[in-house]
Amino acid sequence: MVTIISKKDGPRREHADPRRFVSENHATIRALADHISGGAYSANQHKPEPPKPDGLVIHHFGAAAEPSVDHPPYVRISLNGRVVVVDGETHKQQHHIGEVRRFEDRNEFLLATRENNFYAPLENEISGLLSDLDHQVIDGDFSEDDLVEKIGQALGLK
């Protein structure tokens, strides 16, 4: 013999009496809850309005937007001598162009190539555009600002 036990639809008979008791004494229960919690029970029952977007800054952390014309990429030389192309909007590095290194009594720009012992060399097309600046001495006649200007012109950034 097989006994089938199934869940009955609707309210159970044993739950009817407690529900009726709670509904008949709802005002008294609420007053006791407010008295015990110092009014926090009723305060938590009212949901506050969601904030209105007037004057708020809302950030959307989704996919990156298309590059903006207002913030074009630019060339930057960092304090440690790294020469990089930076995205104008996010200010993140796009390309590592090379480094300004100190040799004895002079500063020299080294293009990021295998010949200059860089682990991640530039792409051939970029290094071809900048090959005339490799081993450029940076002194009074040719400053770091001039180097940034020349790299920007060669890459079409300015």
C-alpha positions in Angstrom: 0.0 0.0 0.0 1.3 3.5 -0.9 0.4 6.6 1.1 0.6 9.9 -0.8 1.1 12.9 1.3 0.6 16.2 -0.5 0.7 19.8 0.6 -2.8 21.2 1.1 -3.6 24.4 -0.8 -4.7 27.4 1.2 -4.3 28.2 4.9 -3.9 25.4 7.4 -6.5 24.9 10.2 -3.8 25.2 12.9 -2.8 28.6 11.6 -6.2 30.1 11.5 -6.5 30.8 15.2 -3.1 32.7 15.6 -3.8 34.8 12.5 -7.3 35.8 13.8 -5.7 36.6 17.2 -3.0 38.9 15.6 -5.5 40.6 13.4 -7.9 41.3 16.2 -5.2 42.7 18.5 -3.1 44.5 15.9 -3.4 47.9 17.6 -2.3 46.6 21.0 0.7 44.6 19.5 1.8 47.7 17.5 1.6 49.9 20.7 3.6 47.4 22.7 6.2 47.1 19.9 6.5 50.9 19.8 6.8 51.1 23.6 9.6 48.5 23.7 11.5 49.9 20.7 11.1 53.6 21.6 9.0 54.3 18.5 11.4 52.6 16.1 8.9 49.9 15.1 6.5 52.5 13.6 9.3 54.5 12.1 10.6 51.5 10.3 7.2 50.7 8.9 7.2 53.9 6.8 9.5 53.6 3.8 11.4 56.8 3.0 11.1 58.2 -0.5 13.9 57.3 -2.8 16.3 60.2 -3.4 15.5 62.4 -6.4 18.3 62.9 -8.9 18.2 66.7 -8.7 21.8 67.9 -8.0 23.2 64.4 -7.5 26.1 63.0 -9.4 25.2 59.6 -10.8 28.0 57.3 -11.9 27.4 54.6 -14.5 30.1 51.9 -14.2 29.3 50.2 -17.5 31.2 49.7 -20.7 33.6 52.4 -21.7 32.2 55.2 -23.8 33.7 56.1 -27.2 36.8 58.3 -27.0 35.9 62.0 -26.6 37.1 64.7 -28.9 37.3 67.0 -25.9 40.0 64.8 -24.2 42.4 63.5 -26.9 45.3 61.3 -25.9 48.6 63.0 -25.0 52.2 62.2 -24.3 53.6 62.4 -20.7 57.0 61.9 -19.1 56.6 60.7 -15.6 58.9 61.5 -12.7 60.8 58.2 -13.1 61.5 59.0 -16.8 58.9 56.8 -18.4 57.5 58.2 -21.6 53.9 57.1 -22.3 50.9 58.0 -24.3 47.9 58.5 -22.0 44.2 58.5 -22.7 42.9 62.0 -22.2 39.7 61.0 -20.6 40.6 58.2 -18.2 44.3 59.2 -17.8 45.4 55.6 -18.2 48.4 54.5 -20.1 47.8 53.4 -23.7 51.4 52.9 -24.9 54.8 52.8 -23.3 57.0 54.8 -25.8 60.3 54.6 -24.0 62.4 56.1 -21.2 64.6 59.0 -20.4 67.7 57.5 -18.9 70.8 59.1 -17.3 74.2 58.1 -18.9 77.3 59.5 -17.2 76.8 63.3 -17.8 73.7 63.4 -20.1 70.1 62.3 -20.3 69.0 60.3 -23.3 65.7 59.1 -24.7 65.6 55.4 -25.4 62.8 54.1 -27.6 61.1 50.9 -26.2 62.7 48.4 -28.6 64.4 45.0 -28.3 67.7 46.6 -29.2 67.4 48.9 -26.2 66.6 45.9 -23.9 62.9 46.5 -23.3 60.8 43.4 -22.6 57.7 44.8 -24.2 58.8 46.6 -27.4 56.7 49.0 -29.3 54.8 47.9 -32.4 56.8 48.3 -35.6 54.6 51.0 -37.0 54.9 53.2 -33.9 58.7 52.5 -33.6 59.1 53.4 -37.3 57.5 56.8 -36.7 59.7 57.5 -33.7 63.0 55.9 -34.8 64.7 59.3 -35.4 64.2 60.2 -31.7 65.9 57.1 -30.4 69.0 58.0 -28.4 68.1 61.7 -28.5 70.2 63.6 -26.0 68.1 65.8 -23.7 70.0 68.9 -22.7 69.6 72.7 -22.9 69.0 72.7 -26.7 66.5 69.9 -26.7 64.3 69.7 -23.5 61.8 67.1 -22.3 59.0 69.5 -23.5 60.5 69.4 -27.0 60.6 65.6 -26.8 56.9 65.5 -25.8 56.1 67.9 -28.7 58.1 65.8 -31.3 56.5 62.5 -30.2 53.0 64.1 -30.3 53.6 65.4 -33.8 55.0 62.1 -35.0 52.0 60.2 -33.7 49.5 62.8 -34.8 48.3 63.6 -31.3 48.8 67.4 -31.6 
